[in-house]
Structures are given as C-alpha cells and as structure tokens.
Amino acid sequence: MLAGTAVVAGGHAVGLPAVPGPVVLAVTGLGLVAGVPHGAADHVIATRLAGDRPMVVVVAVYAGVAAGVWALLRWAGPIALVAAVALSALHFGLGEFEVARRLTGWRPSAVEAVAIVVAGSGALLLPLARCGDQFSAVATSVSPGLARALGWAPLQTGLVVTWLCAALVAGLAALRSARPGVACDVTLVGAVGMLAPPLLAFAVWFGGWHSPRHCARMLTAEPGCAALLSAGRRREAARRLIGLAAVPSVAAWTAFVALGWFTAAAPNPTVATAEVLRLLLALTVPHTLVVLWSDRHTRLVPHLEGAHLEGEKI
C-alpha cells in the first residue's frame, strides 16, 4: 500500500499528472477512518494495567487527560501544539521500533535504536518538512506562529536532513545485523513521506501501516488475546480484540462522521478542520501514555513477551 501510494503520487516528478486535491482529501479521510480502531481498546488495556480498577474510573481519567490537553492546545499557544506534535512523532517512531524488536528479536545499540525511532517517524516528519498548501492552511488556523515556522526553509531542511541521517544509520545497522526487513520498512516510510502529498502520505501510513501494526501489538498486550496466541488460537485472539474494540470504534466513527459533516458544512472548512486536528492531537496524548505503559509492562511479563511470534503470524 505504501509503495503503491509512493509510486502513484510521486509520478508528478517525472511529468505525470499530480493527484487531484479532492482525491487527496477523500483518501485522507479514509486513512483516518481506517486508523480509528487501533486505539479503541485503550480502555481495556489501561484497566488491566491499573490493577483492574473500575473501568469507569479509567475511562474518566483517559477523557480528563484528553480534555486537559485540548484546553492547552486551544489556549496555551504554539508551545503546547509543538509538544503534542513531538509526542506524536515519538509515539510513531517507538511503534516502529517496537515492531522491529518483537518481529526480529533484534537488540540494537542505543544509537541504532534512536535512529530507528527517528526514521520510523518519517511519515510525520517528512510531510511536516514538505508542508503543502492544504497543510499550511490548516496549520495557520491552528496556530499562525506554527505555520510560519513550518514554512521556514532552515527548519524544513533540518527535518529532512535529520530523517535522512537517521534512516541511513538505521538502514545500515539493519543490513549489517541481517535484518533486511527493517531496512525495507524505513525505505518505504521514507518513500511515501517524500513523494506523496503531505496529507495523503500521513493518512495512508496512519490507516494502512501504523494502525494494523499497533493492533497486532495489542494482541500480545491484552492478557486474554495473549493467552489465545500462546495456545495457537490466532483467529480467536483476533476476534477477541475486534470484540473489545467494536463499540469504541463505532462511537469514534460516529463522531468522525459528525465532525466531517461539521467540517464540510462550516463557513470556513479550514478552520473546522483545524478544530478536528486539535481534537485528534488531544486524544493522541492519553493514547501514547497507555501504549508506553503497555510496552513497559509487556517487557516485564515473560509470557506476553514470548507471544510476539504468534503476533507475527497474524
């Protein structure tokens, strides 16, 4: 999917027509919709990690964190927004590192691990560096100061150079350690981030790459799913996770449709889109915290750590 997107969207570099704006927006919407389920089991994971405290308490804390972050993004200026974007980049990069670690058993050095994390966030860093008219308009509505910063040539160059250096270190380390799949992943993420329109690049990666990989990780993090994996019952494990995420996913999709209608019907769709983006960033913070907590717990529980091979088969 990523390779096809990079080839089709990058055709304009050799004279082929660029992807039309309406197509970019339509695929972007589909990508975001497809990515919704990957965080829909957070409430279950957090409840288990919290020692089976009442789920209503866990959900209330989760929602409270999201609401607090939204308030900061709304009224605290660009600093809170930059922090949220940086946390998102860290979350995406650590996700790539965690998948590489579990699927290959690779234990890279500290420098190599940092390089993998930075390279793994390329689907966000590279689109930010390339910006684009649609992205610039939305960024201006969220924070004019941030939009000006993203349009600053030295910053754009710095993001690209940082990613290229990290990708080179990560790719060479992966090849040297006989993990060509990791090097291939880095190359694909970079290709779509470099060639596809910024919004399209992120959305396709988010819905078609990050989300399914994260769901596979959750199969080893949720105790019931992990037990089924250990017993070789992979389909049952997948169905269990789908069942746990079904209701929150439907609720999130309903909210997404409502926000989409609000955006389309608003007098200024760009401003409405900015509000949607601000809400999504606010939800990313508690999601990232749950994932970090879950990954740490998984490393500390041997039977969950050993379930990664079953997750690879899925």
N, C-alpha and C positions, 0 to 999 in steps of 0.2 A: 504493500500500500504506500509506504513512504517512498520507495524507489519510483513507483509509477507516478506519484504526485510530483516528485522532483523532475522527472523526465518531461511530463506534460507541461507543468508550469514553467520549467526552465527553457522551453522551446523558443521563447521570445529572444533568448540570447543568440540564436542562430537565424533569426529572421521570421520565425513562426508567429502567428497572432498571439497576443497575450490573453490570459484567462479573463473573460469579461467580468466586470465588477459584480453584477447580480449573481453570477456563478460562484464567485469567491464568497459572497455573503451567505448564499444558500449552503454551500459546503461547510462554511464556518459554523453555521447553526447546527447542522447535522453532527459535526465533530463534537461540539459542546454537549449536545444531547446524548451522544454515544458515551461521553465521558462521565455522565452523571452517576451511573451505578457504582463506580469504583470507590466512592466514599459513603455509600448507602448503608454499609454495615458498621460504620464507626461506632454507633451507639452500643452495638453488641460487644465489639472488641473492647471498648472503653469500660463497659460494665464488668466484664470478666477481669480486666487488668486492675480494676478498682476493688477487687475482692468481693465481687457480686453484690455491691451496694445497690440500692433500689435504682432501677433504670431511669425512673422519672427524675431522680436527683442528677444522674449522669447527663441526661439529655438537657436538663436545665442549666448545668454548668457549661456544657458544649454551646448551647444557644447564647448564654450570657457572655462567653468569650467572643463569639462571633459578633454579637451586638456591640460589645465594647470596642472591638476592632473597627467595626463600621463607623462608630461615632468618631474614633480617632481619624479615620480616613476622610470623614466628612468635614471635620472642623480643625484638625491639628496641622493642616498644611502638607506640603510635599514630603516632609521628612517621614511621616508615618507611611505614606504611599511607597516611598523608596524602600523602606524597611519591609513592607509587605511583599513587594516585588522580589526583593533579595531573598526573603524567606521562601518564596515560591520557587525561585531558581535553585536554592539549596535543596528543597524537597524533591524537585525533579531530578537533580543530579544524584542525590543519595539513593533515589529509587533505582536509577540505572546501575549504580554501584552495587546495591543490594541484590539485584537480579543477577549481575555478573558473578558475584560472590557465591550465591546459592547454586546457580546452574553449573558452574565450572569448578567450584571448590578452591578458586584462586585466592591467595592471601598476598596481595601486592604490598610493596613498601608504602610508607606514609606518603612519600612524594607521588608515587604512582596512583595511590588511592585518591589523593586530592585532584590529580589530573583527570581521573575517570569521572569524578563528581563534576568538575567544571565542564568537561567535554560532554557529559550527559545532559547538561542544562542548555545545550546548543539550540534546541528548538524554541527556547525563550530568549537567550542572549542574542542570537543572530537576528531573529526578527526585530528585536528592540534596536539593534545596531542599524538595521536597514530601514526601520520605521515605515514610511509609505504614507500616502495621502490619507487613506481611511484611518490608519492607526494614529496619525498625527492629529486628525480632527477629534477623535475620541479622547486622546491624551490631553489635548487642550481643554476639553470640557471637564476632565477630571482634575487637572492641575496645569495651568498655563506655564508655571515655572518648570514643571517636569517635562512638558512638551518641548520647551525651548532647550532644555538640557539634552533631550534625546535627539534633537536636531543639530547639536553641537558636533562638528566634524571630529575633533580630537577624541570625544567620548565614543563616537561610533567606531572610529579606528581602533581605539583601545579595547573595546569589547571584541571586535573581530580578531585582533592580534592575540588577545588573551585566550580566546577559544582555540585558535589555530595552534598556539603553543601547547595548550593542554591536550588537544587532540593528537598532536604529534607524539608527545610523551606517552599518552595512554595507548595509542596505537602501536608504537614500537615496543612498549613493555608487554602488551598483549601478544604480539607476534613472537617476541623473544621467549615468552613463557608458554608458547604453544596454545594460546587461546585466540585463534583467528576470529571466532565468533564475536568476541568483544570488540576487536578492531573493526569488523564489519558493521557492528551496531553504531560505533562512533562515526563511521563514514556515512551511513545512511542518515543519521540525525543531522550531520553537518550539511549533507546534500539538500535535504528538504528545507533546512533553515536558510541556506544560501540562495536557493533557486526559486522557491515558491513565494508568492506574495505573503508578506508577514502574517496577516490574519489567517490565511489559509494554511500556512506552514504550521503555526501553533495548533490550530484546531484539528488538523489531520493527525498530527503527532499525539495530541492530548486524547482524542477519542479512539484512535486506531492503534496506539502504541502504549502510552503510559497507562491508560485505563485497564486494558486486559492484563498487562503485566502486573499491575497492582492487585487486581482481583486474584491472580494466581498466587501472589504472596499471601493474600488474606486466607487462602485455603490452608496454609501452614500456620497461620496465626490464630485462627479460631479453633479452639480445642476440639469441638465436635468434628469439624472438617478435617483437622489434622489426624484425628483417630481413624477416620474413614480412609484417609490416604495411606496411613501406615498399614491398614488391613487390606490394601489393594483395591478398595472400592472407590475408584476415582469418580465415576459418574454420580454416585450417591453424594460424594463430597461436594461436587459442583452443584448438584441440585439443592443441597442444604444451604450453600452460600447464596444461591439465587433466591431461595425462600426467605432467608434472613434479610436480604436487600430489597425484596419486591415492594413492600409497602412504602418505605422511604423513597425508593426510586420513582414510583408512581407519583408520590407527593411532590418530589422535586421536578419531575417532568411537567406536572400541572402548573407549578409555579413558573417554570421556564416558559410554558406556553403563554401564561398570563403576562409575564414580563415582555415576551416577544410581541404580543398584541399591544401592550403599552408603548413599547418602543416604536412600532410601526404607526400607531395612531397619534403619537405625540407630535406637537407642533414642530419640535426640533428633535428628530430622531437621534442626532449625535449626542445631545445632552442626555436623552433617555438611555442610550447605550452606555454612556459613561456611568450612569447610576447602576446599571446592571453589572458592569465590570467591577464597580466598587463593592457591590454585594458579594460577587464571586470571590474577590480578594479577601473579604472579611471571613467568608466560610473556609477559605484555604488555611487560615491560621490554626483553628482548632483541629482541622483535619491533619495538618502537618504534625501537630503535637501528639495526636493519637498514634500516628504512624511511627514517629520516633520512639514513643513509649513501647509500641508493639514490637518494633525491631529489636530494641534492647531486651525485652522480655523473651523473645524468640531465641536470641543467642544464649540466654541463661537457662533455657529448658531443653535438655538434650533431645527428647522425642520430637519436639517441634522442629529443631534444627535438622534432624535427620529426615524429616518429611520432604525436604526440598527436591529430592529425586522424583518423588511422585508428582510434585507440582510441575516439574519439567515435562513429564509425560503428558500432562493435561495441556 
